Amino acid sequence: FYVLPAPINWSYVFANADFTKNKTVYLTVIFTSIIYIVLMIYARFGDKKDFEKLGVTPLVDNNKFDQYYYQILVFTGLRTNAGTDSKVV
């Protein structure tokens, strides 16, 4: 069997929603909202930074008169030792 929670008397809650009585609740909500907004700004900045890295980077020694173009794609996983140890010179 399940124990049901007690019903909430919303008219009592809204009638007694006073800042002077509930400073902790209001400050917690305000602080959480500020932290959320700051983290969203930081995440947006990180997304813009990642978007700049997206795409193909031509090498310095590329010759524009070459007849063949190659694209090297490297995929690594998130498992242990799934990274690469290559040294590109």
Number of C-alpha atoms within 10 A of each C-alpha: 3 4 5 6 6 6 6 8 8 9 8 9 10 9 8 11 11 11 11 8 10 11 11 11 11 15 12 11 12 12 12 12 12 12 12 12 12 12 12 12 12 11 12 12 12 11 11 10 11 10 10 8 9 8 7 9 8 8 7 6 6 9 9 7 6 7 6 5 8 5 8 5 6 7 7 9 9 7 7 6 9 10 12 10 7 6 5 4 3
